[in-house]
């Protein structure tokens, strides 16, 4: 599926950002990759990323846990990559699905040090989320079927920052609930972290994904549920609708709306400026002061009943 290819690319990009930060922060870290009934093809790609950082691993200990069910060729495939890794990297292939992740992380002594977890096809149970949250810091990529709400469970587990996105095959209609929709060809992906920098890295990776991979994104928070094309220049239309919904609660500064875009939508902070410019041009919002640069302290409000039409 094209969604799996994009997911693999996101994992590689996130790991490439996470590992240098973990090396700087601690002397040990854990990477946990757990798959349920899916091809664990992203695991060997992740190990190759680790190998690219081999010269920086001296004096460090990286534990890589791979949990997979039904991929009998996985140990041999990973073994070929593992043989190229330095002694500081320990790879453990554990039979089973993500439900075994809490036990595997405890056995690996992952708590209290940097932890990046991918749980593909996993139910967001309190036990699994608590285990993924045990790292210091803890980052989690959680992949489920589309339309499964993940943010409430991740909030309850104590993750301060959460982003959700639906990855849809290009053949799926743009609108939620349209006739002929084939949501079974999509995935819902949530990224949970305690770090603004990690969240920004995820958003950057999200919009840097291969725009020719046959995948579109849908923001679960978009009131109209419209899918958008992947690419560096994200379509700001859905974000504009989400900003209007936020402004219905009261005026916000540009800084607050940029923060909202980063932490409550699929978009990046910088995309808020583009969306706001479009809303201002359309007369859907007003600004104070009325002229000048769209700086962080500019106050934005929804156009009133007597103002320009939205």
N, C-alpha and C positions, 0 to 999 in steps of 0.2 A: 504493500500500500504506500502511496506517496506520503501519507501522514507519518508513517514509520521512518521514512527517509529524512523528513524534516525534524522529527523528534531526535533522531540520531545526531543530526547536525547541531541541534540546540544543546544536547548533552556535551558534545565535544567542545563547543564554544564556552559553555558554562564551566566545564572542567578546566579549560585553558585559562580562565580568569580566576577560578577558585584556588587552584593548586599553588600559584606563586604567593597568594595572600596567606594560605595555610602555612607555607614554608617560612614566611616572615613572622608569623604569629606564635608558632609552637614548634616542638621537636618531634611531634607525632601527629598523625591525622588518619582518618578512615574514609574510604570511598566505598559506599555500599550500593550495589546494583541488584535489584530484585525484580524478577519477571514472572508473570503468571500466565502460562499457556501461550506465550508469544515467542517469537524468534528473538534471542538475546544477542542479536547482531551488534548492538551498540556497545557490548562489553569489550570486544576486541578493539573497536575504535577508541574506547576510553583508555585501554592499556597502551595503545600507541601514543596517545597524548601524554601519558605518564612518561613514556620513554623519551619524548622530546624534551622533558625537563630533567633527564637523568643527571646532567652535570651539576645540578643544584641540590641534589638529594643527599649529599655527603653529610653524615651525622644526623640524618632525619630517618624516621620510620613511618612508612606509609603502608597501611593494611588495606587491601582491596578484597571485598567480599562480593561474590557473585552467586546469587540464588536464582535457580532456574528450574523449571519443570518441563520435561518433555523434549529437551534439546540434547540428545545423546552425543552429538558431535562437539558439544561445547568444550569439554575438558581438553580435547586434543587441539581444538582451534585456539583456545587461550594459551595452552602450553607452548605453542609455537611462538606466540608473542611474548609470553613470560620469560622465555629463555634469553630474550634480548634485554631484559630489564636488570638494573643493578640490584645488589643484595639487599639494599635498603627497602625494597618493595616486596611484600609478602602477599601472594595471591591465594585466596581460598575459595574453591568452588563448592558450594553447599547445595545438595539436592533439595528441592522443595520450592514452595511458592512464597510470596511476600509475607504470608502469615507467620513464617519462621524468623522473620527479620528481628524481632525483639530479642529472641534467644541468641541469634548469631551476633548481634551487636554487643550484647552483654559478654559473650564469650571472647569477643575480640577486644574488650576493654575500650570501646569507642567513646564512652562518656567522658566529658570534661575536656575534650580536645576537638579541633575542627572536624566536622562531619558533613559530608555531602552524600545525600541519599537519593537514588532514583527508585521509585516504586511503581512499576508498570503493571496495570491491570489489578491493582490492589484496592481492597475495600478500606476506606479511611477509618479504621477502627481506632478507638482510644489507645489501645496497646501499641499499635504500629506507630501512631503519631507521637506518642510519648517517647518511644524508642528513638525515632528520628529527631526528636527535639532534645535528646540528651547530649548532643554535641555542644561544644563551646568554642566557636559559634556553630549553629546548625542551619543547614540549607537543605531543602527538600523539593524534589521534582516529583509530583504525584500525577499519574496518568490513569484516567478512567474512561468509561463510556461518556458520550456527550450528554449534556443536560443533567448530569449528576452534580448537585450543588456541593462544592468542596469548601468554600470560604467559611461557612459556619463551623465546620468541624476543625479547620485549621486555626481559626480564631480561638475556639474553645481549648485547643491544645497548647495555646500560649505563643504561637508565632505572631510577632508584632506586625509583620508586613506580608501581604498575600496578593498574588496576581493570578487571574484566571483567564484562559483563552480556549476557544474551541478551534481545533484544527480540522478543516473540512476538505474532503476531496473536491476538486474543481467541478465535478459532475453534480454536486449537491446544490439545489436551488438556493438563492441568496436569502430568502426570507424564512423565518422560523414558521413551521407549520404549513408550508405550502404543499399542495397536492404533489405527490410523487417524490417528496423529500426522502432521502436515504441517509438518515443520521447515523445508521450503523456503519457507514464508511468513515465516520469521523472519530475524533478523540477529544476529550477535555483534559487540558493540562493546567495544573496549578503549581506555582512556585511560591514557596514559603520560606521566609528568612527573618533575621533580626537586623540585617544590614542594608542601609540605603544603597551602599556601593554594590552589593550583590544583586539587589533588585534592579538597579540601573543596568548592570551587566547582562542580566536576563532580558530586559527590554531591548537592549542593543542587539543581543543575539537573535531575539525574536524577529526583529525587522530587518536583520541582515541575512536571514535565511534565503535559500535559493528561490527566487521569484518564478523560476521555470519548473518547479517541482510538482506543479499541478495541485497546489494546496492554497486555500484561502483561510483567513481568520474570521472568527466571529467573537465579538466581545459579549460575554454573558450579561454584562450590565447595560448593554445598549437596549433602550426601550423597544426599538423596532427589530432587533435581532438580525440586522443586515450583515452579510459577509463582505469582507474587503480583501483586495489583492495584497499579496505579500510584496514587500519591497522597501527600500530605504525611505522613499517619500510616501509615508503612510497616508491613506485617504482620511482627512480630518472630519468627514461628515458625521460618522457615528460618535466621535468624541464631542463634536459640537452639540449633539443632542444630549449627551450625558452632562456636559457643562451647563446647558440650559436647565436640566432637571436639578442640578445642584444649586444654581442661582435662584430657582424657585423658592428655595429655603431662605434666601437673603443674599445681599451683596457680598462679594468676595474680592480680595485683592488678586492681582495676577499671580503673586507668589503662592497664595492659597490654592488657586486653580491649577497651577503647575504641580503643586504637591498632590492635589486631588487626582490629576491625570496619572501621576506616577504610582500612587498607592491604591487607587480605586478603579482603575480602568486598565485595558490592555496596552494603553499608549505610554509614550515617554513624556517627561516633563516638557521638553522642547516642543512637542506636538501641540501643546495647549496654546502656545502663541499663534501658531498657524490657524488653529480652529477659532480662536478669539478674533483674529483678523477677519476671517470669513463672516463670523457672526456680526461684527461691527459693520462690515460692508453691507450686509443684508438688513441692517437696522434691527436685528433681533435683540441686541444688548446695547447698553450705553456705558460710557466710561467717564470717570472724573479723575483728573481734569480731562477736558474734551480733546485737547491737542497735545502733541509731543510724543516722545518715545513711549512704547508700551512696556514701561518698566514694572518692576515687581510691586511697587507701592501704588500703582494705578488701581482704582476701585472700579469693579465691573458689576453692573446690575442688569437684570432682565428688563427689557423695554416694557413700560407700563401700558395700561389699556389705552391711554391717550397718546402713546408714543408710536414709533414706527412699527409696522407689522412684522411679526416673526416669520 
